[in-house]
Amino acid sequence: MDEVIKQAPNDIAVEDIEVIFKKNKENVIDTLIDLWNIEVKDAKDVKAENNEAAADAADAEFDFTNPETKWDNIRNICDAYDIEMQAHLNRLKGNSN
């Protein structure tokens, strides 16, 4: 119960938290979900939303019919990868000293 109180929103009274905790048969996760009004989505729904968002982003940024745009996009991806890899190696080098 103490963990639930620590993780509950600040604007909820302890008495209300106890009622919700007992309503959820003292299940901590279900109680926190109720307290924060978190909507639990099905894994299939989340995956579908992510796929739709990725498709929308790809369509918005990438013109499949223009070869120049295609190669510009490939160059941008490779440049971003190189920059990230260089930053990662620099972090590793800094940690080894």
KEKE-3310 file (N, C-alpha, C; in steps of 0.2 Angstrom, whole numbers, plus 5000, padded with zeros to 4 digits):
npx = (5004:5010:5019:5010:5004:5015:5017:5005:4995:4997:4986:4976:4967:4973:4963:4955:4963:4965:4952:4951:4962:4957:4946:4952:4956:4968:4978:4992:4996:4984:4978:4986:4984:4970:4971:4979:4971:4974:4974:4973:4980:4978:4990:4990:4983:4992:5003:4998:4995:5008:5013:5005:5009:5022:5021:5014:5024:5034:5028:5026:5039:5046:5048:5044:5045:5055:5071:5082:5078:5077:5090:5096:5089:5094:5108:5106:5102:5113:5122:5117:5118:5132:5136:5130:5136:5150:5148:5144:5156:5165:5160:5162:5176:5179:5174:5183:5195)
npy = (4994:5006:5009:5011:5023:5031:5032:5037:5050:5067:5074:5066:5060:5050:5041:5039:5033:5021:5015:5013:5004:4993:4990:4985:4973:4973:4974:4980:4986:4987:4996:5007:5010:5013:5024:5033:5034:5027:5021:5004:4997:4985:4974:4971:4983:4993:4989:4991:5004:5010:5005:5012:5025:5025:5022:5033:5043:5039:5040:5054:5060:5054:5053:5041:5040:5049:5047:5055:5060:5048:5044:5055:5053:5041:5045:5054:5046:5037:5047:5051:5039:5038:5049:5046:5034:5039:5047:5038:5030:5039:5041:5029:5029:5039:5034:5023:5029)
npz = (5000:5003:4993:4983:4987:4986:4973:4967:4960:4966:4970:4975:4989:5003:5008:4997:4989:4996:4995:4981:4980:4988:4980:4969:4973:4981:4971:4965:4952:4945:4953:4952:4938:4938:4946:4939:4928:4916:4900:4895:4881:4869:4863:4849:4844:4847:4840:4827:4827:4827:4815:4806:4809:4806:4792:4787:4790:4782:4769:4769:4770:4759:4742:4731:4718:4712:4708:4713:4725:4732:4733:4740:4752:4756:4758:4768:4778:4780:4784:4796:4803:4803:4811:4823:4826:4827:4838:4848:4849:4853:4866:4871:4871:4880:4892:4894:4898)
capx = (5000:5014:5021:5004:5003:5021:5017:4999:4995:4997:4980:4971:4968:4975:4957:4952:4968:4964:4946:4953:4966:4953:4942:4956:4959:4975:4983:4996:4996:4977:4976:4989:4981:4964:4973:4981:4967:4978:4970:4978:4979:4979:4997:4989:4982:4998:5007:4994:4996:5015:5014:5002:5013:5028:5019:5013:5030:5038:5025:5027:5046:5050:5045:5046:5046:5060:5078:5087:5076:5079:5097:5096:5086:5099:5113:5104:5101:5120:5126:5115:5121:5139:5136:5128:5142:5155:5146:5145:5163:5168:5157:5166:5183:5179:5173:5189:5201)
capy = (5000:5012:5010:5014:5030:5035:5032:5039:5057:5070:5077:5061:5058:5043:5037:5037:5028:5015:5013:5010:4998:4987:4988:4981:4967:4975:4973:4987:4988:4989:5002:5013:5011:5017:5031:5038:5034:5024:5016:4999:4995:4978:4974:4972:4989:4997:4988:4994:5012:5011:5004:5017:5031:5024:5023:5040:5047:5037:5043:5061:5062:5051:5052:5035:5041:5053:5044:5060:5060:5042:5044:5060:5050:5036:5049:5057:5040:5035:5052:5051:5033:5039:5054:5043:5029:5043:5049:5032:5028:5044:5040:5023:5031:5043:5029:5019:5033)
capz = (5000:5004:4986:4979:4989:4984:4965:4966:4959:4972:4971:4977:4996:5005:5009:4991:4986:5000:4993:4975:4981:4990:4975:4964:4977:4983:4965:4964:4945:4943:4957:4949:4932:4940:4949:4934:4922:4911:4896:4893:4874:4866:4859:4842:4843:4848:4834:4821:4827:4826:4808:4803:4810:4802:4785:4786:4791:4776:4764:4770:4769:4754:4736:4728:4710:4711:4710:4716:4732:4735:4735:4745:4758:4758:4760:4775:4783:4781:4787:4803:4806:4804:4816:4829:4828:4830:4845:4852:4849:4857:4873:4874:4872:4886:4898:4895:4901)
cpx = (5004:5017:5016:5003:5009:5020:5010:5000:4994:4991:4974:4972:4969:4969:4955:4957:4967:4957:4947:4957:4962:4948:4945:4959:4966:4980:4986:4995:4989:4976:4980:4986:4974:4966:4975:4977:4970:4974:4975:4976:4981:4986:4996:4987:4988:5003:5004:4995:5003:5016:5011:5006:5019:5027:5018:5019:5034:5035:5026:5034:5049:5045:5048:5048:5052:5067:5082:5085:5077:5086:5099:5094:5091:5105:5112:5104:5109:5124:5124:5118:5129:5140:5135:5133:5148:5154:5147:5152:5167:5166:5161:5173:5184:5178:5179:5195:5201)
cpy = (5006:5014:5013:5021:5034:5036:5035:5047:5061:5073:5072:5059:5051:5039:5035:5032:5021:5011:5009:5004:4992:4985:4984:4975:4967:4973:4980:4990:4990:4995:5008:5015:5015:5024:5036:5038:5032:5019:5011:4996:4988:4979:4974:4979:4994:4996:4991:5001:5013:5010:5009:5023:5031:5025:5030:5044:5045:5040:5051:5064:5059:5050:5046:5035:5045:5050:5049:5060:5054:5042:5049:5057:5045:5039:5051:5051:5038:5040:5052:5045:5035:5044:5050:5038:5033:5045:5043:5030:5033:5043:5034:5025:5035:5039:5025:5022:5033)
cpz = (5000:4997:4982:4981:4986:4976:4963:4964:4966:4974:4974:4985:4997:5006:5002:4988:4990:4997:4986:4976:4983:4984:4970:4968:4979:4977:4964:4957:4943:4947:4954:4942:4933:4942:4944:4928:4916:4907:4893:4886:4873:4862:4852:4840:4843:4842:4827:4821:4825:4818:4804:4803:4806:4794:4783:4786:4784:4770:4764:4768:4762:4748:4732:4721:4708:4713:4714:4724:4735:4737:4740:4752:4761:4761:4767:4780:4785:4785:4795:4806:4808:4810:4823:4831:4830:4837:4850:4854:4854:4865:4876:4875:4878:4892:4899:4898:4909)
residu = (MET:ASP:GLU:VAL:ILE:LYS:GLN:ALA:PRO:ASN:ASP:ILE:ALA:VAL:GLU:ASP:ILE:GLU:VAL:ILE:PHE:LYS:LYS:ASN:LYS:GLU:ASN:VAL:ILE:ASP:THR:LEU:ILE:ASP:LEU:TRP:ASN:ILE:GLU:VAL:LYS:ASP:ALA:LYS:ASP:VAL:LYS:ALA:GLU:ASN:ASN:GLU:ALA:ALA:ALA:ASP:ALA:ALA:ASP:ALA:GLU:PHE:ASP:PHE:THR:ASN:PRO:GLU:THR:LYS:TRP:ASP:ASN:ILE:ARG:ASN:ILE:CYS:ASP:ALA:TYR:ASP:ILE:GLU:MET:GLN:ALA:HIS:LEU:ASN:ARG:LEU:LYS:GLY:ASN:SER:ASN)
# end
